[in-house]
Amino acid sequence: MMRVIRVNDYQEISEKAFEEIKKTVTEKPDAVLGLATGSSPVGLYQLMIKDHQENGTSYREVRTFNLDEYVGLPKDHPESYYSFMHRNLFDGLDIKEENIHIPSSEGDLQEKCEQYNDALEETVIDVQILGIGSNGHIGFNEPGTSFDSVTHIVDLKPSTIRDNARFFDDDISKVPTKAITMGISNVMAAKKIILLANGENKANAIQACVMGPVTENVPASILQEHPDVIMIVDRTAASSLYKEKR
């Protein structure tokens, strides 16, 4: 079942998502969280840190699995997702380093895919946080990715590279062209999925995800078939979604 929550702005997106994460961690201190990078979840992560510091909510027994990582960036590169996650979340929590799982893009890439997929098959993610690309991708599962896919290496589409250039001084030449990502079947195995989207540039993707046919040309459309999805979107991201209801 897909539930769409429309809010006014990015702050409200973050607050609604935090309510869900706080509830999960409070009820299940050893919860498994699937985490995303990019701009969409940063506000959520800030609220998690604030709550931990002010209210003592503990993440000591929580385990996390990140969706993806760039290929070609060392872990200590400021824009690697390893660095991003520590800078924006992990360094502000009491989570154990050994409980943090982020795909490694160093060494034998196929072996790294198999290792990450094995780890995912040995656990169940309680809540998976997702963003959505302007082309409908989830994780780095670009249009055309099989719904049966597991952890794999992907060539990033030009639209994704353009979208991510803002993290690389707006220089497209600096953006990695490949990534390692959870597959769509890995994402769909989570008990609950929370997708966050804000901004007019996400409006068409949100409309296709919610109202369009389920097709591999829009990877996020498969979420229509998940039993528990919450989409938290601001008014601009929802602008195309609700046109037909006016």
N, C-alpha and C positions, 0 to 999 in steps of 0.2 A: 504494500500500500504506500502510495506517495502522498505526503502531506506538504502543502506549500504554505509557508508563513511569510506574508509580505509585511515588511517593516519600512520605516521612513528612511533610514540611513545606515551607514557602515557601523556606527557605534551600536545601534540596536541589533544588527546582525551578530556582532561579537557578543553582546550580552545574552541573546537568546541561545547561542551556541554554548556559551559558558554555563548557563543553567543546566543544559543537558550533560555536559562533562562533569560538572560538580556533583550532580545527582548520581551519575554512574560511579565516580570514584568514592563517594561517601557510602553508597550501598555496597560496593565491591572494592575494597582497598587494593586488591591485587588484579584489578581490571587490566585488560589489554586494549591499548588505544592505537588505532591506525592514524598516522599523522601526515599532514600535507605541508608543502612549502609555498612560496609565492606570497603575494600581498594579502590574499583573502583571509588566512587564519591568524595574521599577526595580532590583530586586536584581541582575538580569543586568547592567544598565548599571553598577552600582557595581563589580561584579567586573571588567568590561572596563576601567574606569578604573584600578582597583587593579593589574591585570596590566600595563597600559601603563606606569604610573608605576614599578612595581617591577621589571618584566622587560623593558621596552622594546618590547613588541609594538607595531608601528606601524600606524596607520590612515591614513597620509598619502596613499596611493593608493586607498583605499577610497572608494566612492561609496555614498550612502544615499538611499533614497526612503521617506518617511513615508506611512503609510496615509491620514491624514486631518488635518483642521483645522476648528475651529469657524468658523462664519460669524457675523460681527458683533463679533469681538474683534480689536483691533489687535495687530500682532505683538508689541508691547512689553507687552501685558497679561500679568500673571504666570501666568494660566491658559491662555493661548494655547498651542497645541502647539509653536509656534516657541520660545517661552520655556521650556516644559517640557523640550524636547529639549536645548537648550543648557545649561540648569541641571543636568539629570540625566545628560547624557552628553557632548555635543560639547565643552563647555568644559574637560573633563578629558582630552581626547584630542588628538592632533596632526593630526586630520582637517582638510582644507582646506575653508574656507567654501564655495568654489565647487562642491565635490563633494557638498554637502548639498542635498537637494531635499525641500521641504515644501510641500504645496498652499497656494496663496495664496487667501484669501477676500476680498481687497480689490480693488475695481474691478468689471469686467464678469465676473460669475461664470461664465457659460457659456463665455466666452473662456478663463478660467482653467482650467476643466475640460478644454477641448480642448488647451490647452498642456501640461497635466500628462499627459494621455493620450498625446500625441505623444511626450513624453519617455520614457514607460514603453514605448512601442512600439519605441523605438530602442535599448532595452537588454534584458538578461535578468537578473532578480533571482536571485542564487545561493541566498540563504536569506531567507525571509520570516518574521519574528516576528509572531505573532498572540496577542491575548488573545481572550476570548469573553464576550459579554454574557450576562446572566442570561436573556435572551430568545433566545439563540442567534445574536446578530449577530456578524459579524466585520468589522473596520473599523467604519464606521458603516452597513453594509449591513443595514438592519432587516428583520424578517420581511416577506415579500412581494416583496423585491427580486429582479429577474430574475437568474438565473445567468449570463446573457449581458451583464450590465451592465458598463460602463466607468466612468471617473471621472465623478461626477455630484454634484448637490446633493440632500441628503436632509432630510426633516422627521424630527426625532428622536421616537421613541415616548415616551410618558409614563414607561414603565419605565426607559428609558435616561436620561431627564432625572432621575428619582429616584435612579438609581444614581450619577450624576455630581454630584449636589448636594453630596456630601461634599467635593468640591474647591472649592466655592463657599460655604463657611461654613454648609453644610446649608440653604441658602436656594434653593429651587427657582426662585424668580423671577429669580435671577441666572444661571441656567444657559442658555446659548444653545439655541435650539430648532431650529436648522439647522446642517448641517455639509457640507463638501466631502469626499468620500471616494473612494479607489480603488474601482472596481467589482469584483464577484466574479470576473469573467473576468481582470482584472488580477492579482488575488491568485493565481488558479489557474495563471497563467503562470510563477510562480516554480519554480525547479528543486526546491527543498526548502522545506517549510513546518514551522515549529516553533510549536506552540500551547501556551501556558502557562495553567494554571488552578489556582486555589486557593480554598478556602472552600466552605462548604456551599451558599451561594447560587448556586454554579455547577454543582451536582450534576445538576440536571434538564437543563440545557443540554448538559452533557457526555454524559449518557446518550442524549439525542436525537441529538446529533452522531455518536456512535459506533454506537449500536444501533438507532436509529430509521430510518425511510425517508428517502431523499434527497428533500427537499421544500423549496421556496422559503419555506415557513413557518418553517423552521429553517435560515437561511442557511449555518451552519457544517456542515450535513450534507453539503454538496457535497464536503467534504474527503475523504469516503469514496472519491471517484473520482479523487483525485490520486495519482500514482505514488510519492510520497515525503513522507509526513507523520509527524512525531513529535509526539505529545501527551504533555506532561509535567504530571502532575496530582498533587496531594497526596491524602491519604486521604479528606479530607472532600469534595473535589470529585469523587472517584471513588466515593463511597459508594453512589450509585444505580446506577452502571455495573456494579458487581460483585454486586449483590444476587441476581441470578438464578443466580449460580455457587455460592452458599453452600448 
